[in-house]
Amino acid sequence: MRKVTIVAYDEQWPDLFETESSLLQITLGRVISRIHHIGSTSVPGLAAKPVIDILMEVVSLNELDNLNAAMERAGYT
């Protein structure tokens, strides 16, 4: 059975999203059209799994695929 941990809202979650968003924008540049903080950590005051969920809109999936190595260097798998 999988265990899911829910924690009280953390005031740092918006800042963590902004930090990661900046890293993604530096890494992917113009490939990103828009970037959004989604999921339960994006709702102020809501208890949640302590994982920052991010949704990116991109201009081209092919261009994004060409940046796989850059994403790996940024720590993504």
C-alpha positions as CSV (number, residue, x, y, z in Angstrom):
1,M,0.0,0.0,0.0
2,R,1.2,3.5,-0.9
3,K,1.5,6.0,1.9
4,V,0.5,9.6,1.2
5,T,1.7,12.4,3.5
6,I,-0.5,15.5,3.9
7,V,1.0,18.5,5.7
8,A,-0.4,21.9,6.8
9,Y,-0.2,24.7,4.3
10,D,3.4,26.1,4.1
11,E,3.7,29.8,3.4
12,Q,6.9,29.0,1.4
13,W,5.1,27.1,-1.3
14,P,4.5,30.1,-3.5
15,D,8.2,31.1,-3.2
16,L,9.3,27.6,-4.0
17,F,7.1,27.7,-7.2
18,E,8.6,31.1,-8.2
19,T,12.1,29.7,-7.7
20,E,11.5,26.6,-9.8
21,S,9.6,28.7,-12.4
22,S,12.6,30.9,-12.8
23,L,14.9,27.9,-13.2
24,L,12.6,26.5,-15.9
25,Q,12.4,29.8,-17.7
26,I,16.2,30.1,-17.7
27,T,16.6,26.5,-18.8
28,L,13.9,26.4,-21.5
29,G,13.7,30.0,-22.5
30,R,11.3,30.9,-25.3
31,V,10.0,27.3,-25.5
32,I,7.8,28.2,-22.5
33,S,4.6,30.0,-23.4
34,R,3.1,30.2,-19.9
35,I,3.9,28.5,-16.6
36,H,1.4,27.8,-13.8
37,H,1.5,26.7,-10.2
38,I,-1.3,24.0,-10.0
39,G,-2.5,21.5,-7.5
40,S,-3.2,21.7,-3.8
41,T,0.0,23.6,-2.9
42,S,-1.2,26.4,-5.1
43,V,-4.3,27.0,-2.8
44,P,-3.5,29.3,0.1
45,G,-4.4,27.7,3.5
46,L,-5.0,24.2,2.1
47,A,-3.3,21.2,3.6
48,A,-1.5,19.2,0.8
49,K,1.1,16.7,-0.2
50,P,4.3,18.8,0.0
51,V,5.0,18.6,-3.8
52,I,5.0,21.7,-6.0
53,D,3.0,20.9,-9.1
54,I,3.8,22.9,-12.2
55,L,2.1,23.0,-15.6
56,M,3.9,24.5,-18.6
57,E,2.4,25.5,-21.8
58,V,5.0,25.3,-24.6
59,V,5.2,26.6,-28.1
60,S,6.4,23.3,-29.5
61,L,6.8,19.8,-28.1
62,N,9.6,19.2,-30.7
63,E,11.5,22.2,-29.4
64,L,10.9,21.0,-25.8
65,D,12.2,17.5,-26.7
66,N,15.4,19.1,-28.0
67,L,16.1,20.5,-24.5
68,N,16.0,17.1,-22.6
69,A,19.8,17.4,-21.8
70,A,19.3,20.9,-20.4
71,M,16.5,19.6,-18.2
72,E,18.6,16.8,-16.9
73,R,21.4,19.3,-16.1
74,A,18.8,21.3,-14.1
75,G,18.0,18.2,-12.1
76,Y,15.0,16.8,-13.8
77,T,14.7,13.1,-14.9
